[in-house]
Amino acid sequence: MQAYMTQPRKRLLNYLHRHADETLSAAQISRDLPEISVSAVYRNLSALEQDGSVRKLAKNGSREVFYQYMKAEECRDHLHLSCKKCGKTFHMDEAETEALLDSIAQLEGFTVDRGDTVLYGVCERCAENKEKVE
């Protein structure tokens, strides 16, 4: 059953599409879209999670929940790398993704679900900034 496309949902989807390479909290989204009530943001995120348009993520050491838009064309068939420092999400290179997944399949006999896999670590920019501070 297709959900009714309300104006708040349309605005939220447009916003998420523009930020497809980020993991965002409902609070961040609410601040950026003040014309949509906080309850409408949560309600729509829940519906979008159920239909597979967004993925809900909980980061280690945090009780806050984050969301990532998954319907963007550039997200399909990519593993995602998420920086624990800045929160930015990157798409793993397609050739590297294939090599990693093939290796896991051959060595472990295990098939990874690309659409539901996020690898956490520290991005190059954050690692360089840490080195400069120390």
N, C-alpha and C positions, 0 to 999 in steps of 0.2 A: 504494500500500500504506500503510495507516494504521500509524503507529508505536505501539508499546505505551506506554500512559500510566503511567509509573512515578510513584511518590510524589515523587521529586526533580523530575521534569519538571513535574508538577502544581504543586508549590510554586514552581518557577521561572516558569511561565506566569502564575500568580497575581501574583507579584511584578512581572513585566514589565507586566502589565495595569495594575497600580496605578501604574506609573511610565512610562506610555506617552508622556508629554510630555518624556522625558529620553533622552539618549544616555548609556549606562552602560558602563563597562569590566567585563570579567570579574572583575577584582580587586574592584571596588566591589560587584558582585553577590555574590561569595564572602564579603565582609565582612558584608553584610547578611543572608546566608543561611548561617550557619555550620554548620547541620545538613546541608548539601549539600557534598560534597567538591569541591575546586577542579577536579579532573579531570572530575567529573560536570557541573559548570557548563560547562566548555569543550565537552565531548561533546554536551550538550544544546543549547547555543547553535549548534553546528555543524549539528546535525540541524534545528533550527528555522530556521536560515538557508536550508538546502536546500529546506525546504517553504514558504519565503516568509513565515514568521511573524515573523522578525526580519531587519533589514537590518544588514549589517556596514559600518562606516564607519571610515575612517582620516582623521584630521585633519591638515591641513598643519602641518609642523614637529614632529610627534609620531610616534613609532613605535608608540604604544599604539593598540589597536583598540577601537572602541566599538560598541555594539549598540543598536538601537532596535526596540521592539515595533511591528509593523505591522498586527496584526489587530484592534486596537481600532477600534471603529466611528468614533470621531472622527478617525482617521487616514486613512480612505478618501477618495480624491479631493481631498486637500489637498496643496499644496506645503508643505514644511517649512522653517522658518527656524531655523538653529542658531547660537547665540551662541558665538563663539570664546573668550570670556572665562570665562563661567560654565558653559557646556555645555548650558544649557537649550534645549530644542527647542520651537518654537511652530508652530501651524498658521496658515498664511496665511489671511486672510479669504477666504471663498468668492468673493465678487464681485470682489475684487482678483485672486485667482488666475485667474478666468475672463478678466478684462480682459488680464492679462499673457500668458496662454497664447494668447488670440485674437490679440493683437498680434504675438507671435512667429510664429504660424502665417501671418498675413497678410504680414508684412514679410520673413520669412526663408524661408517655405515649409517650416517645420520643426515637427514635432509633438513636444512634450515629454512624456516618460513621468512622469506625476505620482507614481507609486509609487516611483520611483527617483531623485527629485530633491530635493536639499537645498541651500538657499542659505545660505552662511555669511556672518556679519558680527558686529556687536556690538549686543546688545539695548539698549533704552532705559535700563534700570536700570544696566547696566554703564557705558554712556556717561555717565550722570549722575554715577556714582561717580567716574569718571575726571576729570570736570570739577571735582568737589569737591576732589580730591587735588591737582590742579595749581594 
